[in-house]
């Protein structure tokens, strides 16, 4: 194949290769001239025609589909050469399309939507389907006829997923993008959730990039495989092929990419297209790439009027400028210059918006743009309106221009990194507009502007730009400019000459008198001057005051430059703190840098408080505070930051401090009144949640003695009084015989000392029976409580919490039973050698296994009850020795009533319980803590086995190990507090939604790296007595924990839906759906679900629950029937029509409280 002659004799090739491969060879080998010479001839052959461009005018969605595409691996230069010649073949059709497209866009933008729809129909009749057509038809239909008719068209375009999955994805996502009821933030969430993650898909990289480009080119990245994207389009329609070619050409001629391609080749492509296609965009591209401004002077009549437009603005004749804008619009000319200057002139003349375009996309743009230029209070809303607008009409001049305007003036890098695609809207300027100089390499600026001046010497605007680039102040003085504009560009020349102090004098004057339109640029220049003079304190003051005054942060301010110049001698700590806060929130999105900046922000916060002789922010509060102080209290003194301060004892004090600040701010910063009100409400609710959480967590150890007494009375009372009647004298010496008592779990005989006296034997058996009821009663005993509240579902999750939080342990794969690879740290250290990555992975997996093994020992051995007949190593030792029994016997005489006997035995049992709890708390805070400390120390030592280069970089992992070790100590204190005897929960009734929120807080605490998203719909009439709070928390906890335990190993987001409703005043219904996972019911044992449903219909006991494993629905039934003493109507589990797990729970209760309460409780 490599020996094939460059001349490529097609007849010879046909003997050896298929036509599809021959076309590929021609594409790969021929230059642009040879392609042009031969391609038209080949295209007349029907067989070659199918290979060159199969369906230029597809009539069905199947014809439009690109699923058959195979990677070509050809350079962008080759693809553009080929594309320009394909487009040349269809030049007549494309020119007709462009005329119709121009008419369509104009009518769409100014609000003639029915006319725009008619034009779309004409385009379809002539050129068939294209993604451009589908997107615009979906857009216009919903505005003209409503959503239902739009749905009909949408359904026509969607085909069976196994046939056209690429087109389906594109159409589905485009539909979301343009949906008029969605806000920009809603659309953004769709892209972040469904589109952006797809960039990591390496197997289908080119397909993913193509889909992203088609859905929203503004999400495209410079490193995309642009040649492959163009190759994809060659299997689509000629309309899409041309529009994509044009966008890629725009992309390549920006200054960021111009040097990356064959310059002469790209100029030839643009020239070929410009000679055959009548498109203003191509003329601008040719002007930039070849400096040929006079090339289309005669044929391009719009240029003269647009030049008059920009000249009238330059000299300050804003009325004429408005008039020319209207003339251009009347002639159906919607240019970037009109979009740029129309709103500015309206502001300059203090005019009202024209009613002609009311309600249109153009009207929406003008309103939002004017709002931004005036810097009014709705700035964020206006930005989002424009972002939504740019997405809705992304393939129009308005969409491209608006996107570029927002990205240049209001972009922060957290949302979208700047790339060449963010600037292509400015390439829609007319080719005579000197602003296109931005896309020329700096060393070519003078040449470009001179060529432009030679072509249009009478243009005041072009002459002005020429003097600026030549730094010619004398020539600038000769141009008739408004005074403020003259001073502005005079200062610019001084800056270019390095005369910063002189420039500052002029800019300071301009700053006072200039309009809001120029303020951004003037402030930027002023800031640059102070930075060049190394006046950092003044620079900080400027950027802080400007950002606060304008309620916005602009992309082109030199934040990074200031950051690099900051030293330890900054005296104005308040400015420094605000600067760091602005930088973190608006500019930087690199985790390591942000962590460092967070530390610097906290230092600046403390330094400022010290400078004011204060320990905490509330000491700053006084009646009148300036704007910077308000910002400090509002934005910097957040919960997360002030919680780092050592002056606060705990989180409750931190929240009290923040509430105090908000109560002050709500009176002194009325612009943010609603924000403070919401925050106060949130913190108050959080405080109540914490109180309830502590209440529930510290009520885990309970035995329902009252119900046990009721249960044993019938069987024990007669036997007790039989003992009393036989008890004629006090017992002093008891004789025993040795014989077997029972068998243990291993069927071994247990030998004990049995009293010879039958009466003594009777009372001992009564005491031991009460002991057994206390610890093992099916429904009310201690062991069932330990199982329900601690062992199953809670203890392991809580113990793992700090290690999961710092990404040190992973979960076991359910199939292999091996710990999964720690992707978090391997991704962090992707540049390590394979050997070092293996060491880190193996050590972390071994750490996971050791930690989990010990945690399960805590659960399965420590938190167990042992007796003389079951010595299992459990810390809860309820063995009764002969000495203990004899001592108890001394307290019982013939005058002791049965109830007194019960109370006395239970008193002894509670004392034993308390001693066991003390032992358990000590085991946790000492033994378990020592184990964790030792394992963390061992892990730190083992990480030293990596290479010296990697050892230094492992500092972040080592810091995480130490942080997890420290966090674990606090965590163990929390767990130790579980092991206290419960008090009766008393207090005001609570809204059932409060129980759900407490359960969510518990789970978030246990699983810090899992995001639990709960779509909840709670009936506000369900108010319940406080004593039941723990029970309802447990019900919701079990439901949500069940979802977490059934998630995929690497799934970090859980989606659930919970509806809680009231029927017939006494029936509570809970509908729960696991939306995180769709089950493949063909592989899941649905019979098992049927068996569970059958078991849920029966009476349930703690013994059955323990066998079930502690996290299932039998537990819920036990809570409802026994703990809440309610009647279950239904607990039914099933997979719904979307293959999601669903549970329907309904029960009758007499606990509903009918009174008005605070819904947060």
DRENKELUM-391085 format. One record per residue (C-alpha): x, y, z; residue in one letter. Coordinates in steps of 0.1 Angstrom, whole numbers, plus 2048, in hexadecimal, padded with zeros to 3 digits. Example, Ala and Ser with C-alpha at 12.3 -4.5 7.8 and 13.67 -1.06 7.14 Angstrom:
<recs>
87B7D384Ea
8897F5847s
</recs>
This chain:
<recs>
800800800x
81D817808x
82B8117E5x
80C81E7D4x
81583A7BCx
80A85D7C7x
7F98617A5x
7E18457B0x
7D683678Fx
7B282F798x
7AD81477Ex
7CA80078Cx
7BD8057B0x
79B7F87A6x
7AA7D679Ex
7B87D37C1x
7A27E67D9x
77E7ED7E1x
77180F7D8x
76D8197FCx
792813802x
79C8257E2x
7898447EDx
79B84280Ex
7BD8417FBx
7B385E7E6x
7A9872804x
7CA869816x
7E186F7F9x
7D48897E1x
7DB8AE7E8x
7BF8C87E7x
7C58D17C2x
7C58AD7B6x
7A58A57CAx
7948C37BBx
79F8B8798x
79289479Bx
7788927B6x
75B8A07A1x
762886786x
76286A79Fx
7438767AFx
73087178Ex
73584B793x
71983E7A8x
72F8257BAx
74983E7C3x
72E8577CCx
7228407E7x
74583F7F6x
74E8647F2x
72F871803x
714857807x
6F586C811x
6FA89180Cx
6D489780Fx
6C687C826x
6A0879828x
69F861846x
6B085F867x
6C083E85Cx
6D085083Fx
6DE86B856x
6EC85286Fx
71284F873x
71482E886x
72881D86Ax
74583486Dx
768825871x
78683987Ex
79B847861x
7B9855875x
7BF87085Bx
7CC893864x
7B68B1866x
7C88C0848x
7BF8A2833x
79B8A283Fx
7978C8838x
7A68C4815x
78D8A980Dx
7708BB81Ex
7778DB809x
7748C77E9x
7558B47F4x
7458D57FCx
7508E37DBx
73D8C77C9x
71D8D17DCx
7248F77DAx
7049007C9x
6EE8ED7E2x
7028FC800x
6FF91F7F3x
6D991B7F0x
6D990C813x
6ED929821x
6D4943813x
6B7930823x
6CB92B843x
6D2950845x
6AC957840x
6A493D85Ax
6BC94A874x
6B196E86Fx
68C965874x
69494E891x
6A89688A4x
68F98589Fx
6719708A8x
660968887x
65F944891x
64393787Ax
65694685Cx
676935869x
66491486Bx
658918847x
67C91E83Cx
6878FF84Fx
66D8EB83Bx
67B8F881Bx
69E8EE826x
6928CB82Dx
6818C880Bx
6A18D27FAx
6BC8C280Fx
6AC8A8825x
6B58A1849x
6D38AE85Bx
6DB8B2880x
6DA8D887Bx
6B68D486Dx
6AB8BD889x
6B98D38A5x
6A88F2897x
6878E188Fx
6868D48B3x
68D8F88BFx
67490A8AAx
6578F18AEx
6568F48D3x
65391A8D0x
63A91A8B4x
6238FC8BCx
62D8F18DEx
63E8D38EEx
6258B88E2x
62A8BF8BDx
64F8C18C3x
64E89F8D3x
63E8908B4x
65B89C89Fx
6748908B9x
66586D8B9x
66786C893x
68D873896x
6948598B1x
6998368A3x
69F8148B3x
6BE8188C9x
6D07FA8BBx
6CF809898x
6D782E89Cx
6E68338BFx
6FC8508B6x
6E18658A6x
6C985C8C3x
6E28698DDx
6E88898C9x
6C38908C4x
6BA8878E8x
6D489E8F7x
6CE8BA8DEx
6A98B98E8x
6B28BF90Cx
6CA8DB902x
6B08EF8F0x
6928E8906x
68490A90Ex
678901931x
69B8F793Dx
6B191194Cx
6D5913944x
6DF902965x
6C78E595Ex
6D78E093Bx
6FA8E394Bx
6F28C7963x
6E68B1946x
7088B6935x
71C8B1954x
70A89195Dx
70588193Bx
71E890922x
73E89C934x
74587A944x
74486A922x
76587B91Ax
77786192Fx
76A845918x
78B83B907x
77E81E8F2x
7668348DEx
7798558E1x
7718628BEx
74C8598C0x
74A86B8E1x
75B88A8D4x
74488B8B6x
7258888CBx
7318A38E3x
7388BA8C5x
7168B48B6x
7038B98D6x
7168D98E0x
7358E48CEx
73D8FC8EAx
7468DE900x
7608D38E6x
7858D38EFx
7A38DC8DBx
7B28B98DEx
7948A98CDx
79A8948AEx
78D8AE896x
79689A877x
78187D884x
76489488Cx
7658A0868x
76787C85Bx
748874870x
73589085Ex
73E88183Cx
725866844x
70B87F84Dx
6FB89B838x
70D8B4822x
6FD8D0837x
70C8C3858x
72D8BC846x
7308E083Ax
7268EF85Bx
73F8D986Ex
75A8E1855x
75490685Ax
755903880x
7758F087Fx
78490A868x
77A925881x
78A91089Cx
7AB90C889x
7B1930880x
7AF93D8A4x
7D09488B1x
7D192A8C9x
7D19118ADx
7DD92288Ex
801915893x
7F68F1897x
7EC8EB873x
7F98EF850x
7F491584Bx
7F7916826x
7E08F7823x
7C5907839x
7C7927824x
7C2913804x
7A4901814x
79492281Ex
79C9327FCx
78C9157EAx
76D9177FFx
76B93D7FEx
76C93C7D8x
74F9247D6x
73A92A7F5x
72994C7FCx
72D94D822x
73796C836x
74995684Fx
761949834x
76996C829x
77397584Cx
78895684Fx
79995E82Ex
79F981839x
7B0975859x
7C495984Ax
7D096C82Ax
7CD991833x
7B9996813x
79F9B081Ex
7989BF7FBx
79299D7EBx
76C99F7EFx
7689C47F0x
7529C77D2x
73D9A77D7x
7379AA7FCx
71F9C87FFx
7179C4824x
73B9CE82Dx
7359F2825x
7179F583Bx
7289E2858x
7479F8854x
730A17857x
721A07876x
741A02889x
74FA2487Ex
72FA3588Bx
734A248ADx
759A2D8ADx
752A538A9x
736A528C2x
719A568AAx
703A3D8BDx
6E2A498ACx
6F0A4188Ax
6FDA20897x
6DAA178A3x
6CCA21882x
6E5A0C86Fx
6DE9EE885x
6B99F187Dx
6C09F4858x
6D69D4859x
6BA9C286Cx
6A09CE853x
6B59C0837x
6B799E84Ax
6DC9A3852x
6E3996875x
70899C87Ax
71F999899x
7259BE896x
6FF9C589Bx
6FF9AD8B9x
71D9BF8C8x
7139E38C2x
6ED9E48C4x
6EB9DF8EAx
7099F68F0x
6F8A138DDx
6D7A0D8EFx
6EAA12910x
6FEA30903x
6DDA418F8x
6CAA35916x
6AFA278FFx
694A0E905x
6969ED8F3x
6839EC8D1x
6619DB8D4x
6659CC8B1x
6789AE8BEx
6669A98DFx
6669858EBx
67F9798D1x
6A296A8D6x
6B098C8CBx
69B99D8E6x
6A7985900x
6CB98B8F6x
6C89B18F6x
6B89B1919x
6D299A928x
6EF9AB917x
6E49CE922x
6DF9C1945x
7039B4945x
7119D4937x
6FF9E9951x
70B9D096Cx
6EA9CF97Dx
6E09B7999x
6D399C982x
6F5996973x
6F697097Ax
6D396B96Dx
6DD97E94Dx
6FC969948x
6E794994Bx
6CD957933x
6E895D919x
6F893A91Fx
6D692A91Ax
6D193F8FBx
6F39358ECx
6EA9108F2x
6C79148E3x
6D39248C2x
6F79178C2x
6F991389Cx
6F0938896x
704958895x
6F29628B5x
6FA9428C7x
71F9438BEx
7239688C5x
7119668E7x
7269488F2x
7479598E9x
73C9798FAx
73396791Ax
75395391Ax
76A971914x
75998892Dx
74A972947x
759950945x
769940964x
77F92295Ex
76B90D977x
74F90A95Fx
76090893Dx
78590B934x
78C92591Ax
7939168F8x
7939218D4x
76F9168D0x
7659308EAx
77194B8D2x
7629418B1x
7449578B5x
75B9758AFx
76596688Ex
742970883x
74E994881x
74E9A285Ex
76F99D84Cx
7769C384Dx
7729C5873x
7949CC883x
78A9B98A2x
79299A88Fx
7B79A2896x
7B298E8B6x
7B596E8A1x
7D6979891x
7F89708A0x
80698E8B2x
82499189Bx
80C99587Ex
7F69B088Ex
8069CE87Dx
8069BD85Bx
7E29B485Fx
7D69D7869x
7EB9E784Dx
7DB9D1833x
7B99D9841x
7C19FE841x
7CD9FD81Dx
7AC9ED813x
796A05827x
7AAA2582Dx
78BA3A834x
77FA26851x
784A39872x
782A18886x
79DA07872x
7B3A27873x
7AFA28899x
7BAA0489Dx
7D8A0B887x
7E3A2789Dx
7DFA128BCx
7F49F58AEx
80EA0E8A2x
80EA208C4x
80AA408B1x
7FBA5A8C9x
7FEA778B1x
7E9A65896x
7CFA5C8B1x
7CBA808BAx
7C1A88896x
7A4A6F896x
783A7E8A0x
779A688BEx
763A6F8DCx
779A7B8F9x
775A5C90Fx
77DA458F2x
79CA5A8E9x
7A8A5990Cx
7A2A3390Ex
7B8A2B8F0x
7D1A468F9x
7D6A3391Ax
7D9A12907x
7F6A208F2x
807A2D912x
804A09920x
8129FB900x
830A13904x
835A09929x
82AA2B937x
815A1B952x
813A3996Ax
808A5094Ex
7EEA37943x
7E1A34967x
7DBA5996Ax
7C4A5894Ax
7B3A37954x
7ABA44977x
799A61967x
787A4B94Ex
77CA33969x
767A4F978x
756A5B958x
755A3C942x
736A2993Ax
730A06949x
7379F8926x
75CA03928x
7619FE94Dx
76C9DA94Bx
7879E1931x
794A01942x
7959EF964x
7A89D2954x
7C29EA945x
7C59FD966x
7CB9DC979x
7E69D295Fx
7F89F3964x
7FA9EF98Ax
8069CB986x
8219D696Ex
82C9EF989x
82A9D39A3x
8109E79B8x
8009C79C5x
7EC9D79E2x
7DC9EF9C9x
7D59D39B0x
7C39BF9CBx
7AE9DD9D5x
7A49E29B1x
79A9BF9A9x
7879BA9CAx
7749DB9C7x
76C9D59A2x
7609B29A8x
74A9BC9C5x
73C9DA9B3x
7339C7994x
7279A79A4x
73C99398Cx
75F987985x
76D98A962x
781970950x
79B988942x
7A6997963x
7CA98D96Dx
7C297A98Cx
7DD960986x
7F697C981x
7ED98C9A2x
7EE96A9B4x
8129659A8x
81C9889B5x
80D9859D8x
8279849F3x
826983A1Ax
8289A9A1Cx
8039AFA13x
7F49C5A2Ex
7D09C7A23x
7C59A4A2Ex
7A09AAA26x
7A89B0A01x
7BE992A01x
7A397CA10x
7899889F7x
7A29839DAx
7A995F9E4x
7849589E8x
77C9679C5x
7989539B6x
78D9329C5x
7699369BCx
76D944999x
78E93C98Ax
7A191D995x
7948F9993x
7B38E699Ax
7AF8D39BBx
7D38D69C7x
7D48FB9C0x
7B39019D0x
7BE8EE9F0x
7DC9059F2x
7C69249ECx
7AD918A07x
7CA918A20x
7D593BA15x
7B1947A17x
7AE93AA3Bx
7CF94BA44x
7C396CA35x
7A2968A48x
7B4963A69x
7CD980A61x
7B0997A5Ax
79F98EA7Bx
7C0993A8Ex
7C49B5A7Dx
7A29BFA8Bx
7AA9B0AAEx
78E996AA9x
78D970AB0x
76E969A9Cx
75A97AA80x
73C984A96x
75399CAA9x
7569B1A89x
7319B8A89x
7279DCA8Bx
70B9F2A7Dx
71D9FEA5Ex
7349E8A4Ax
7429EFA27x
73D9D8A09x
75E9C5A0Ex
7559BDA32x
7329B1A28x
74399BA0Dx
75B98DA28x
73F984A3Fx
728977A24x
740963A0Ex
76095CA21x
752955A44x
742935A38x
73B916A4Dx
757903A3Cx
77191EA42x
76992AA65x
766906A71x
78C904A6Dx
79191EA88x
79C911AAAx
78692BABCx
767915AB7x
7638F6ACCx
74C8E3AB5x
7368E5A97x
7188F2AABx
72D911AB4x
737916A90x
713915A85x
70992DAA0x
723945A94x
717942A70x
6F3948A7Bx
6FE967A8Ex
70F974A6Fx
6F196DA59x
6DA97EA72x
6F099DA70x
6F399CA4Ax
6CE997A44x
6C99BBA52x
6E89CAA42x
6EA9BAA20x
6C79BBA12x
6D19B19EFx
6D898E9FDx
6BB98DA16x
6AC96DA07x
6CE95BA07x
6D4962A2Cx
6B0958A35x
6B5937A22x
6D7931A34x
6C9938A56x
6AC920A4Fx
6C5906A42x
6DC909A60x
6BF908A79x
6B28E9A68x
6D58DAA68x
6D88E1A8Dx
6B78CFA93x
6C38B2A7Dx
6E38AFA91x
6D08AFAB2x
6B9894AA5x
6D6881A96x
6E8881AB8x
6C7877AC8x
6C3859AB1x
6E784FAB1x
6E984FAD7x
6C983BADAx
6D681AACBx
6D8805AEBx
6B57FDAF8x
6A27E0B07x
67C7E3B0Ax
67A7D7B2Dx
6557DFB30x
64B7C8B13x
6637ADB20x
6517AEB42x
6307AAB31x
63D78DB1Dx
64B77AB3Ax
630781B54x
619763B4Ax
63574AB4Ax
64A756B67x
633764B81x
625743B8Ex
647733B8Fx
655750BA2x
63A74FBBDx
63F729BBFx
663730BC7x
65874ABE1x
63F732BF2x
65B718BF5x
674731C02x
66F72DC28x
69173AC32x
6AE74EC24x
6C773CC10x
6EA739C1Fx
6FC71BC11x
6F270DBEFx
6FD6EABE5x
7046E3BC0x
7086C5BA9x
71D6C5B8Ax
70A6BBB6Ax
7066C7B46x
6F16E6B42x
6ED6EAB1Cx
7006E7AFBx
712703AEAx
71270CAC5x
72C6F1ABEx
7166D7ACFx
72E6D4AECx
7206CCB0Fx
7226E9B27x
7296DDB4Bx
71D6F3B68x
7156F3B8Cx
6F06ECB92x
6DF6F2BB4x
6D36D2BC5x
6B56E5BD2x
6996E6BB9x
68C707BC7x
6AE718BC3x
6B0709BA0x
68F719B98x
69873CBA3x
6BA73AB90x
6A772FB71x
68F74CB74x
6AC765B77x
6BE756B59x
69E755B45x
69977AB4Cx
6BD77FB42x
6B776CB21x
698781B1Ax
6AB7A1B21x
6C6798B08x
6B5782AEFx
68F789AEFx
685786ACAx
6777A8AC8x
6817BDAE6x
6A37B0AF2x
6C67BFAF1x
6D47A8AD6x
6B87B1ABDx
6BF7D6AC5x
6E47D2ABEx
6DC7C0A9Ex
6C47DAA91x
6D57F9A9Dx
6FA7F2A9Ax
7067D1A8Bx
6F37D0A6Bx
6F97ECA53x
707807A6Ax
7267FEA7Dx
73B7F3A5Ex
730812A4Ax
738829A67x
75A819A6Ex
76481BA49x
759840A46x
77A853A4Cx
78D83AA35x
77383DA19x
773863A1Dx
799864A16x
7978499FBx
7AD830A0Ex
797811A0Cx
7818029F1x
7657EA9F0x
7657C59E8x
75A7BB9C5x
73A7A69CAx
74578D9B0x
76A7889B7x
7697909DCx
7897A49D7x
78E7C89DFx
78A7DF9C1x
7A77F39B5x
7AB8159C5x
7A582A9A6x
7A584B9B9x
7CA84A9C2x
7D58389A2x
7C585598Fx
7D786E9A6x
7F885D99Fx
7F385397Bx
816860973x
82684798Bx
83982997Ex
82480897Ax
8397F9996x
8308159AEx
80C8159A5x
80B7EF9ACx
81B7F59CEx
8018109D7x
7E47FB9CAx
7EF7DC9DDx
7F67EE9FDx
7D48009FDx
7C27E09F5x
7D47CDA11x
7CB7EBA28x
7A77E8A1Ex
7A67C3A26x
7B77C7A48x
7A17E4A52x
7817D2A47x
78B7B2A57x
78F7C3A79x
76F7D7A75x
75C7B6A6Ex
76C7A8A8Ex
75D7C6AA1x
73B7BFA91x
73A799A93x
74D792AB3x
74F7B1AC9x
72B7BCAC5x
71D79AAD0x
70E78EAF1x
720772B03x
71275DB20x
71E73FB34x
70F729B19x
71C73DAFBx
73F74BB00x
74475AADEx
75C776AE6x
741791AE7x
7487AFAFCx
7247AEB09x
72A795B24x
70A78AB36x
71876BB46x
70A766B69x
722755B81x
717740BA0x
72375DBB6x
70E776BA3x
6EF760BA5x
6F4759BCAx
6F877FBD1x
6D8786BBEx
6C676BBD2x
6CF77EBF2x
6B979BBE6x
69A786BE1x
68577BBFEx
66276FC05x
656794C06x
66379CBE4x
6477A1BCBx
64A794BA7x
64C7B8B98x
6687C0BB1x
67A7A0BA8x
6787AAB83x
6847CEB8Ax
6A17C1B9Ex
6AC7A8B84x
6A97C2B69x
6BD7DBB7Ex
6D97C1B80x
6D77BCB5Ax
6D97E1B54x
6F87E4B6Ax
7077C8B56x
6FD7D9B36x
70D7F9B41x
72D7E8B4Ax
72D7D7B28x
7287F8B17x
745807B29x
75B7EAB1Ex
74E7EEAFAx
756813AF9x
77980BB06x
77E7F0AECx
775809AD1x
788827ADDx
7A7814AE8x
7AB7F2AD6x
79B7FBAB5x
7AC81DAB5x
7CE80DABBx
7C87F4A9Fx
7BF810A87x
7DD825A91x
7F5808A8Cx
7E67FFA6Ax
7E9823A5Ex
80D825A6Ax
815804A58x
805811A38x
81A831A3Ax
83981CA3Ex
830804A21x
82B822A0Ax
850829A0Ex
85680B9F6x
84E8219D8x
86A8319C4x
87A8519D2x
86A8669B7x
8478599C0x
84E85A9E5x
84F8809E5x
82E8829D1x
81D86A9E9x
81A886A02x
7F588B9FAx
7ED866A00x
801867A20x
7EF886A2Cx
7CE874A25x
7D9856A3Ax
7E186DA57x
7C1880A53x
7AD860A52x
7BE854A71x
7B5874A83x
792874A76x
78E850A81x
79585AAA5x
778872AA5x
763858A93x
76A83EAADx
75F856AC8x
73E85AAB5x
73A834AB3x
74382FAD7x
727847AE0x
70F82FAD0x
716817AEDx
70282AB07x
6E1820B16x
6C4831B03x
6AE84BB13x
68984EB0Ax
687867AEDx
671884AF8x
6698A5AE8x
6538B5ACEx
6438A1AB2x
6568A0A91x
64D8A2A6Cx
654880A5Cx
66A891A42x
68289AA5Fx
687875A65x
691870A40x
6AA88EA43x
6B987FA62x
6BE85DA50x
6CE86FA33x
6E6881A4Ax
6F0860A5Ax
6F7851A38x
70A86FA2Cx
71F86DA4Bx
726848A46x
72C84AA20x
73D86CA1Bx
7478649F7x
7258599EBx
70D8749E0x
6E986B9EAx
6CF87D9D5x
6AC8789E2x
68E8849CFx
6758879ECx
65088E9EDx
64588EA12x
621895A1Ex
6248B1A37x
6068A5A4Bx
61A887A59x
625893A7Cx
630879A95x
639877ABAx
65D87BAC3x
661858AD2x
65D849AAFx
67885EA9Fx
693843AA1x
67C829A91x
67383FA73x
698849A6Fx
6A0824A6Ex
68681CA54x
693837A3Cx
6B782EA44x
6B1809A3Bx
6A1813A1Ax
6BD82AA10x
6D9814A1Dx
6CA7F8A08x
6D080D9E9x
6F48149F3x
6FB7EF9FAx
6ED7E59D8x
7007FF9C4x
71B7F79ABx
73E7F79BBx
74A8179ABx
7288299ACx
72B8499C1x
7098589BAx
6E98499C8x
6C78549BAx
6A784C9CDx
6838579CEx
66F8579EEx
64A85F9F0x
63A860A13x
615865A14x
5F7862A2Bx
5D784DA23x
5B784EA37x
5C7862A53x
5D9844A63x
5EA831A47x
60E83CA3Fx
61B833A1Cx
63F832A12x
64882D9EDx
66D8289E7x
67F8259C5x
6A481E9C0x
6AB8339A1x
6D082D9A2x
6CF80B991x
6BA7FA977x
6B97D497Dx
6BC7BA962x
69F7A696Cx
6A978A955x
6C778396Bx
6B978C98Dx
6A77719A1x
6847809A2x
6797619B5x
68E76D9D2x
67A78E9D2x
65A77A9D2x
6667669F0x
66F786A03x
64C7949FCx
63D774A0Ax
652776A29x
64879AA2Ex
624790A32x
62C77BA51x
634784A75x
65978DA77x
67178AA94x
694795A9Bx
6A1772A96x
696773A72x
6A3796A6Dx
6C678BA79x
6C676FA60x
6BB787A44x
6DA79CA49x
6CD7BBA5Ax
6C77D3A3Cx
6A77C5A2Dx
6827CBA2Ex
67B7B1A4Ax
68C7CBA61x
6747E5A55x
6567CFA5Dx
6647C8A7Fx
6687EDA86x
6447F4A7Bx
6337D7A8Dx
6477D4AADx
6597F5AB3x
63D80CAA6x
6227F3AB0x
6117F9A8Ex
6007E3A75x
60F7DCA53x
5F77DEA36x
6107D7A1Bx
6367D4A15x
63A7CC9F0x
65B7CB9DDx
65D7CB9B7x
66F7D7998x
65C7F2986x
6587F7961x
67980A960x
68A7EB970x
6917FF990x
68C7F09B2x
66D7FD9C4x
65E7F89E6x
63A8009F0x
635801A16x
614809A28x
60B806A4Dx
5F0810A65x
5FB826A82x
5EA838A9Ex
60884FAA3x
5FE86CA8Cx
5FF88DA9Fx
5E88A8A93x
5F88C9A9Cx
60C8E4A8Bx
6328E0A90x
6538EDA81x
6578D7A63x
67D8D5A68x
67A8C1A88x
</recs>
